[in-house]
Amino acid sequence: MTGDQDRTGLGGLAAARLWAAARFPYLASGLFGVQVTARPGLGSVAIDEHWRLYADPAVVAEWTPPELGSVLVHHVCHLLRDHAQRAVASGITRDTSAEWIQAADAEINDDLVPAGLELPGDPVQPRDFGAETGRLAEEYYALLCRRITRPGDHPGPAGWLDCGSGADGLPRPGERPGPGGLDPWLADLLLRQIAQDVISYCKRIGTVPAGLLRWAQEVLTPAVDWRRLLAAELRRAVADVAGVVDYSYRRPSRRAPAVSGVVLPALRRPVPQLAVVCDTSGSMSGELLAMVLAEVEGLLRALGLARQLRVLACDAAAGPAQRVSSARQV
């Protein structure tokens, strides 16, 4: 009996994870980051927004390791594609949750089933409701809503499983209340790690599904031009140093002896202390490290504050702050 089976009561979980990690190695961090809990009587396998997966042992017992591994991949992809928050933005309610989950499932399956996903039963595909492949869940959802003719009529193949709040953002009664799962900042780090693994795998080893590759590129591409934002903030700080003064009572004014009985403040000029934090961990390639050093050199040239620029190199722990006048000293 495996350690996973000991903790969860779900036979074949370890074999399923190994199958999924071997077939989709770029998702391995997410597959082993999910916390699995047995929920007898649930009647499904569901995931919440905190990377906690709940599985009914009776349901899982009927699946082979490739099928269970495929379900794990499928649910991890719900979290990667942020279906819960997208459902909130689309105004999904209890009455429309079934249609949204079908649309979200179609977005995942049309990308990953051709790549080797072996989901149990008859997985939802865009062709099931007359849609083209390669579309977003929002488009599939709009098409599904137009096809509904009466309340409770949820089109799609039989055997539909509730994927949980990780797919639609609506809490389920069987989900664990209170703290647990991954904290938001840890979940964000995990997402970025998976995105880096997807990009690296595509560049060095083989191909990945097109939709997953687009997701990874969007995660790692900043939505805001950080260079422009940083330059504006630094220009503002330097302008404050050059042209703004303030009064302080920490030092008496030179004019204080001329006025008896009155405490006069002295003029002061704040000087900002600049610091650059450099990631030097193993995930940083030589190209990325060169970009970091180029940014440090650019700051030194542009600001003229070489003796006040501190640089911290961080791996598993932060190194000591260095005062540098050249990027070669980092």
Buried (B, 14 or more C-beta within 10 A) or exposed (E): EBEBBEEBBBBBBBBBBBBBBEBBBBBBBBBEBBBBBBBEEBEBBBBBBBBBBBBBBEBBEEBBBBBBBBBBBBBBBBBBBBBBEBBEEBEBEEEBBBBBBBBBBBBBBBBBBEBEBBBBEEBBBBEBBEBEBEBBBBBBBBBBEEEBEEEEEBBBBEEBBBBBBBBBBBEBEBBBEEEBBBEEEEBEEBBBBBBBBBBBBBEEEEEBBEBBBEBBEEBEEEEEEEEEEEBEEBEEBBEBEEEEEEEEEEEEBEEEEEEEEEEBBBEEEEEBEBEBEBEBEEEBEEEEBEEBBEBBBEBBEEBEBEEBBBBBBEEEEEEEEEEBEEBEEB
